[in-house]
Amino acid sequence: RDEQLLVSPEDWERCEVLFATPVPLSLRVNRATSLHSLAVRALEMGFGNRAEPVPWMESSGGALHVAPATNNAEADEGLQLINMLTSTGEIVVQDGLSMLPALALDPQP
């Protein structure tokens, strides 16, 4: 293991644990499509209590943070839903920070 000199070995070990921790998947819903409300409903039904709305994105069509799946079957079902909705342009897989320009620029349909 290479030696790093930025932080103490203990702090580095804590960082390594955090780096290995799965983060929620972020999805931005496209409000400009005619199926917007159906896409939101499909995401809520498909992910259930794993999906948490991003409050500051409500005015821009909505976004969700989805907690990691607990098993392979759950992950496969979620991936199928995401693939279907991204292929039709209903959602975009996008981290929260990348959603800020859309919020700041406030594009109108």
N, CA and C atoms as an extended XYZ file, in Angstrom:
327
Properties=species:S:1:pos:R:3:atomname:S:1:resname:S:1:resid:I:1 pbc="F F F"
N         0.865       -1.182        0.000 N   ARG     1
C         0.000        0.000        0.000 CA  ARG     1
C         0.900        1.229        0.000 C   ARG     1
N         0.588        2.149       -0.880 N   ASP     2
C         1.377        3.376       -0.965 CA  ASP     2
C         1.147        4.214        0.286 C   ASP     2
N         2.183        4.918        0.672 N   GLU     3
C         2.068        5.785        1.840 CA  GLU     3
C         1.586        7.168        1.388 C   GLU     3
N         0.588        7.667        2.063 N   GLN     4
C         0.116        9.019        1.799 CA  GLN     4
C         0.422        9.862        3.038 C   GLN     4
N         0.631       11.130        2.828 N   LEU     5
C         1.067       11.991        3.918 CA  LEU     5
C         0.077       13.113        4.231 C   LEU     5
N        -1.127       13.050        3.676 N   LEU     6
C        -2.088       14.121        3.886 CA  LEU     6
C        -2.802       14.033        5.226 C   LEU     6
N        -3.130       12.822        5.648 N   VAL     7
C        -3.861       12.623        6.910 CA  VAL     7
C        -3.218       11.483        7.680 C   VAL     7
N        -3.602       11.366        8.934 N   SER     8
C        -3.047       10.294        9.769 CA  SER     8
C        -3.524        8.934        9.251 C   SER     8
N        -2.798        7.869        9.561 N   PRO     9
C        -3.237        6.527        9.127 CA  PRO     9
C        -4.648        6.177        9.615 C   PRO     9
N        -5.003        6.612       10.797 N   GLU    10
C        -6.343        6.333       11.327 CA  GLU    10
C        -7.414        7.057       10.504 C   GLU    10
N        -7.158        8.334       10.201 N   ASP    11
C        -8.103        9.094        9.382 CA  ASP    11
C        -8.208        8.488        7.976 C   ASP    11
N        -7.081        8.032        7.446 N   TRP    12
C        -7.104        7.434        6.118 CA  TRP    12
C        -7.944        6.154        6.123 C   TRP    12
N        -7.827        5.344        7.150 N   GLU    13
C        -8.627        4.119        7.253 CA  GLU    13
C       -10.118        4.454        7.306 C   GLU    13
N       -10.485        5.501        8.043 N   ARG    14
C       -11.895        5.922        8.077 CA  ARG    14
C       -12.355        6.383        6.698 C   ARG    14
N       -11.482        7.091        5.978 N   CYS    15
C       -11.816        7.524        4.617 CA  CYS    15
C       -12.022        6.324        3.697 C   CYS    15
N       -11.173        5.318        3.801 N   GLU    16
C       -11.311        4.131        2.965 CA  GLU    16
C       -12.638        3.421        3.202 C   GLU    16
N       -13.086        3.383        4.445 N   VAL    17
C       -14.381        2.776        4.757 CA  VAL    17
C       -15.494        3.578        4.082 C   VAL    17
N       -15.421        4.906        4.164 N   LEU    18
C       -16.428        5.751        3.529 CA  LEU    18
C       -16.406        5.605        2.005 C   LEU    18
N       -15.218        5.482        1.417 N   PHE    19
C       -15.112        5.327       -0.036 CA  PHE    19
C       -15.794        4.052       -0.506 C   PHE    19
N       -15.805        3.013        0.328 N   ALA    20
C       -16.397        1.726       -0.045 CA  ALA    20
C       -17.894        1.654        0.250 C   ALA    20
N       -18.451        2.680        0.894 N   THR    21
C       -19.867        2.687        1.240 CA  THR    21
C       -20.702        3.088        0.023 C   THR    21
N       -21.697        2.253       -0.351 N   PRO    22
C       -22.532        2.619       -1.499 CA  PRO    22
C       -23.285        3.926       -1.242 C   PRO    22
N       -23.422        4.726       -2.279 N   VAL    23
C       -24.171        5.977       -2.178 CA  VAL    23
C       -25.503        5.802       -2.894 C   VAL    23
N       -26.506        6.604       -2.534 N   PRO    24
C       -27.787        6.494       -3.225 CA  PRO    24
C       -27.651        6.863       -4.703 C   PRO    24
N       -28.484        6.236       -5.510 N   LEU    25
C       -28.582        6.566       -6.917 CA  LEU    25
C       -29.458        7.803       -7.040 C   LEU    25
N       -29.067        8.756       -7.850 N   SER    26
C       -29.856        9.974       -8.033 CA  SER    26
C       -30.480        9.979       -9.421 C   SER    26
N       -31.780       10.254       -9.458 N   LEU    27
C       -32.527       10.283      -10.713 CA  LEU    27
C       -33.261       11.604      -10.827 C   LEU    27
N       -33.111       12.277      -11.964 N   ARG    28
C       -33.861       13.518      -12.219 CA  ARG    28
C       -34.978       13.192      -13.189 C   ARG    28
N       -36.187       13.632      -12.861 N   VAL    29
C       -37.353       13.365      -13.694 CA  VAL    29
C       -37.514       14.505      -14.696 C   VAL    29
N       -37.756       14.151      -15.954 N   ASN    30
C       -37.927       15.127      -17.021 CA  ASN    30
C       -39.352       15.664      -16.981 C   ASN    30
N       -39.521       16.899      -16.607 N   ARG    31
C       -40.864       17.476      -16.497 CA  ARG    31
C       -41.447       17.875      -17.848 C   ARG    31
N       -40.648       17.864      -18.900 N   ALA    32
C       -41.112       18.313      -20.211 CA  ALA    32
C       -41.796       17.206      -21.013 C   ALA    32
N       -41.914       16.011      -20.458 N   THR    33
C       -42.569       14.937      -21.203 CA  THR    33
C       -44.034       14.830      -20.788 C   THR    33
N       -44.838       14.303      -21.678 N   SER    34
C       -46.267       14.156      -21.379 CA  SER    34
C       -46.529       13.052      -20.365 C   SER    34
N       -45.558       12.193      -20.144 N   LEU    35
C       -45.722       11.070      -19.211 CA  LEU    35
C       -45.067       11.328      -17.857 C   LEU    35
N       -44.816       12.595      -17.550 N   HIS    36
C       -44.119       12.944      -16.315 CA  HIS    36
C       -44.752       12.306      -15.077 C   HIS    36
N       -46.045       12.486      -14.888 N   SER    37
C       -46.698       11.973      -13.675 CA  SER    37
C       -46.681       10.450      -13.635 C   SER    37
N       -46.787        9.801      -14.793 N   LEU    38
C       -46.713        8.339      -14.834 CA  LEU    38
C       -45.305        7.844      -14.491 C   LEU    38
N       -44.298        8.557      -14.946 N   ALA    39
C       -42.917        8.182      -14.637 CA  ALA    39
C       -42.655        8.300      -13.135 C   ALA    39
N       -43.135        9.388      -12.540 N   VAL    40
C       -42.953        9.574      -11.093 CA  VAL    40
C       -43.645        8.443      -10.346 C   VAL    40
N       -44.866        8.115      -10.752 N   ARG    41
C       -45.611        7.039      -10.086 CA  ARG    41
C       -44.896        5.690      -10.248 C   ARG    41
N       -44.368        5.422      -11.438 N   ALA    42
C       -43.644        4.171      -11.685 CA  ALA    42
C       -42.403        4.071      -10.804 C   ALA    42
N       -41.682        5.187      -10.633 N   LEU    43
C       -40.498        5.194       -9.773 CA  LEU    43
C       -40.879        4.962       -8.311 C   LEU    43
N       -41.927        5.622       -7.869 N   GLU    44
C       -42.365        5.457       -6.479 CA  GLU    44
C       -42.814        4.021       -6.219 C   GLU    44
N       -43.527        3.431       -7.169 N   MET    45
C       -43.982        2.051       -7.003 CA  MET    45
C       -42.812        1.070       -7.119 C   MET    45
N       -41.929        1.317       -8.058 N   GLY    46
C       -40.813        0.409       -8.297 CA  GLY    46
C       -39.785        0.389       -7.183 C   GLY    46
N       -39.540        1.545       -6.573 N   PHE    47
C       -38.507        1.623       -5.545 CA  PHE    47
C       -39.064        1.691       -4.128 C   PHE    47
N       -40.357        1.954       -3.991 N   GLY    48
C       -40.990        1.957       -2.673 CA  GLY    48
C       -40.289        2.880       -1.694 C   GLY    48
N       -40.063        2.367       -0.488 N   ASN    49
C       -39.458        3.196        0.558 CA  ASN    49
C       -37.960        3.426        0.362 C   ASN    49
N       -37.370        2.827       -0.672 N   ARG    50
C       -35.962        3.107       -0.974 CA  ARG    50
C       -35.795        4.448       -1.673 C   ARG    50
N       -36.878        4.982       -2.242 N   ALA    51
C       -36.824        6.243       -2.990 CA  ALA    51
C       -37.199        7.401       -2.082 C   ALA    51
N       -36.353        8.400       -2.066 N   GLU    52
C       -36.599        9.600       -1.260 CA  GLU    52
C       -36.569       10.827       -2.171 C   GLU    52
N       -37.643       11.601       -2.199 N   PRO    53
C       -37.655       12.794       -3.048 CA  PRO    53
C       -36.563       13.790       -2.641 C   PRO    53
N       -36.025       14.482       -3.640 N   VAL    54
C       -35.064       15.556       -3.397 CA  VAL    54
C       -35.891       16.838       -3.297 C   VAL    54
N       -36.083       17.369       -2.077 N   PRO    55
C       -37.028       18.479       -1.874 CA  PRO    55
C       -36.742       19.713       -2.729 C   PRO    55
N       -35.506       20.063       -2.913 N   TRP    56
C       -35.189       21.287       -3.639 CA  TRP    56
C       -35.326       21.134       -5.150 C   TRP    56
N       -35.697       19.930       -5.641 N   MET    57
C       -35.900       19.728       -7.075 CA  MET    57
C       -37.376       19.646       -7.456 C   MET    57
N       -38.282       19.780       -6.490 N   GLU    58
C       -39.715       19.664       -6.786 CA  GLU    58
C       -40.171       20.657       -7.845 C   GLU    58
N       -39.711       21.884       -7.782 N   SER    59
C       -40.155       22.904       -8.732 CA  SER    59
C       -39.590       22.690      -10.137 C   SER    59
N       -38.612       21.819      -10.263 N   SER    60
C       -37.988       21.563      -11.569 CA  SER    60
C       -38.381       20.212      -12.145 C   SER    60
N       -39.460       19.633      -11.659 N   GLY    61
C       -39.913       18.359      -12.202 CA  GLY    61
C       -39.712       17.197      -11.268 C   GLY    61
N       -38.817       17.351      -10.320 N   GLY    62
C       -38.619       16.310       -9.319 CA  GLY    62
C       -37.368       15.494       -9.541 C   GLY    62
N       -36.925       14.909       -8.460 N   ALA    63
C       -35.767       14.027       -8.476 CA  ALA    63
C       -35.886       13.102       -7.270 C   ALA    63
N       -35.194       11.981       -7.364 N   LEU    64
C       -35.204       11.001       -6.280 CA  LEU    64
C       -33.794       10.558       -5.963 C   LEU    64
N       -33.547       10.271       -4.713 N   HIS    65
C       -32.363        9.528       -4.295 CA  HIS    65
C       -32.869        8.139       -3.941 C   HIS    65
N       -32.258        7.121       -4.513 N   VAL    66
C       -32.683        5.747       -4.293 CA  VAL    66
C       -31.587        5.010       -3.536 C   VAL    66
N       -31.953        4.464       -2.379 N   ALA    67
C       -30.996        3.716       -1.560 CA  ALA    67
C       -30.568        2.447       -2.298 C   ALA    67
N       -29.351        1.964       -2.035 N   PRO    68
C       -28.879        0.749       -2.703 CA  PRO    68
C       -29.806       -0.443       -2.433 C   PRO    68
N       -29.890       -1.335       -3.401 N   ALA    69
C       -30.700       -2.542       -3.276 CA  ALA    69
C       -30.113       -3.465       -2.209 C   ALA    69
N       -30.980       -4.251       -1.608 N   THR    70
C       -30.526       -5.171       -0.563 CA  THR    70
C       -30.220       -6.562       -1.103 C   THR    70
N       -30.629       -6.851       -2.346 N   ASN    71
C       -30.336       -8.157       -2.940 CA  ASN    71
C       -30.290       -8.018       -4.463 C   ASN    71
N       -29.837       -9.071       -5.129 N   ASN    72
C       -29.668       -9.018       -6.586 CA  ASN    72
C       -30.991       -8.887       -7.327 C   ASN    72
N       -32.029       -9.556       -6.859 N   ALA    73
C       -33.329       -9.475       -7.538 CA  ALA    73
C       -33.860       -8.048       -7.500 C   ALA    73
N       -33.740       -7.401       -6.338 N   GLU    74
C       -34.187       -6.014       -6.194 CA  GLU    74
C       -33.373       -5.093       -7.103 C   GLU    74
N       -32.075       -5.345       -7.185 N   ALA    75
C       -31.201       -4.539       -8.043 CA  ALA    75
C       -31.563       -4.726       -9.513 C   ALA    75
N       -31.828       -5.961       -9.929 N   ASP    76
C       -32.192       -6.228      -11.331 CA  ASP    76
C       -33.504       -5.554      -11.704 C   ASP    76
N       -34.506       -5.624      -10.826 N   GLU    77
C       -35.790       -4.976      -11.095 CA  GLU    77
C       -35.628       -3.464      -11.219 C   GLU    77
N       -34.847       -2.877      -10.312 N   GLY    78
C       -34.604       -1.434      -10.369 CA  GLY    78
C       -33.873       -1.037      -11.634 C   GLY    78
N       -32.904       -1.844      -12.041 N   LEU    79
C       -32.144       -1.549      -13.254 CA  LEU    79
C       -33.038       -1.613      -14.488 C   LEU    79
N       -33.950       -2.572      -14.544 N   GLN    80
C       -34.886       -2.662      -15.673 CA  GLN    80
C       -35.773       -1.421      -15.754 C   GLN    80
N       -36.270       -0.979      -14.602 N   LEU    81
C       -37.112        0.221      -14.568 CA  LEU    81
C       -36.329        1.443      -15.026 C   LEU    81
N       -35.121        1.602      -14.520 N   ILE    82
C       -34.282        2.746      -14.896 CA  ILE    82
C       -33.958        2.705      -16.389 C   ILE    82
N       -33.602        1.538      -16.905 N   ASN    83
C       -33.293        1.429      -18.336 CA  ASN    83
C       -34.490        1.806      -19.193 C   ASN    83
N       -35.692        1.353      -18.794 N   MET    84
C       -36.888        1.662      -19.560 CA  MET    84
C       -37.150        3.172      -19.550 C   MET    84
N       -37.089        3.798      -18.374 N   LEU    85
C       -37.421        5.219      -18.263 CA  LEU    85
C       -36.344        6.130      -18.849 C   LEU    85
N       -35.081        5.703      -18.817 N   THR    86
C       -34.036        6.523      -19.455 CA  THR    86
C       -34.099        6.388      -20.972 C   THR    86
N       -34.455        5.204      -21.464 N   SER    87
C       -34.511        5.022      -22.918 CA  SER    87
C       -35.634        5.831      -23.557 C   SER    87
N       -36.667        6.157      -22.790 N   THR    88
C       -37.767        6.968      -23.317 CA  THR    88
C       -37.619        8.446      -22.972 C   THR    88
N       -36.566        8.788      -22.238 N   GLY    89
C       -36.312       10.187      -21.901 CA  GLY    89
C       -37.095       10.701      -20.698 C   GLY    89
N       -37.717        9.799      -19.944 N   GLU    90
C       -38.512       10.216      -18.788 CA  GLU    90
C       -37.646       10.600      -17.591 C   GLU    90
N       -36.486        9.954      -17.450 N   ILE    91
C       -35.577       10.266      -16.340 CA  ILE    91
C       -34.144       10.339      -16.849 C   ILE    91
N       -33.305       10.942      -16.026 N   VAL    92
C       -31.874       11.010      -16.276 CA  VAL    92
C       -31.177       10.570      -14.996 C   VAL    92
N       -30.209        9.664      -15.126 N   VAL    93
C       -29.389        9.292      -13.978 CA  VAL    93
C       -28.374       10.414      -13.817 C   VAL    93
N       -28.449       11.106      -12.686 N   GLN    94
C       -27.645       12.319      -12.518 CA  GLN    94
C       -27.418       12.555      -11.027 C   GLN    94
N       -26.177       12.785      -10.645 N   ASP    95
C       -25.914       13.049       -9.228 CA  ASP    95
C       -26.500       14.405       -8.834 C   ASP    95
N       -26.748       14.556       -7.545 N   GLY    96
C       -27.404       15.754       -7.034 CA  GLY    96
C       -26.712       17.048       -7.417 C   GLY    96
N       -25.396       17.064       -7.376 N   LEU    97
C       -24.660       18.287       -7.706 CA  LEU    97
C       -24.892       18.705       -9.155 C   LEU    97
N       -25.017       17.731      -10.046 N   SER    98
C       -25.254       18.049      -11.458 CA  SER    98
C       -26.672       18.533      -11.719 C   SER    98
N       -27.563       18.403      -10.747 N   MET    99
C       -28.931       18.902      -10.903 CA  MET    99
C       -29.027       20.401      -10.640 C   MET    99
N       -28.047       20.959       -9.980 N   LEU   100
C       -28.108       22.371       -9.616 CA  LEU   100
C       -28.187       23.333      -10.798 C   LEU   100
N       -27.439       23.114      -11.904 N   PRO   101
C       -27.575       24.051      -13.020 CA  PRO   101
C       -29.006       24.128      -13.558 C   PRO   101
N       -29.696       22.978      -13.650 N   ALA   102
C       -31.080       23.000      -14.133 CA  ALA   102
C       -31.960       23.814      -13.191 C   ALA   102
N       -31.703       23.708      -11.917 N   LEU   103
C       -32.471       24.471      -10.943 CA  LEU   103
C       -32.134       25.961      -11.059 C   LEU   103
N       -30.860       26.280      -11.162 N   ALA   104
C       -30.429       27.676      -11.217 CA  ALA   104
C       -30.860       28.373      -12.514 C   ALA   104
N       -30.795       27.655      -13.633 N   LEU   105
C       -31.139       28.248      -14.924 CA  LEU   105
C       -32.631       28.288      -15.178 C   LEU   105
N       -33.386       27.451      -14.477 N   ASP   106
C       -34.856       27.425      -14.562 CA  ASP   106
C       -35.357       27.385      -16.002 C   ASP   106
N       -34.966       26.343      -16.782 N   PRO   107
C       -35.463       26.263      -18.159 CA  PRO   107
C       -36.969       26.044      -18.186 C   PRO   107
N       -37.631       26.623      -19.147 N   GLN   108
C       -39.086       26.512      -19.282 CA  GLN   108
C       -39.424       25.713      -20.533 C   GLN   108
N       -40.462       24.856      -20.446 N   PRO   109
C       -40.843       24.065      -21.644 CA  PRO   109
C       -41.441       24.955      -22.719 C   PRO   109
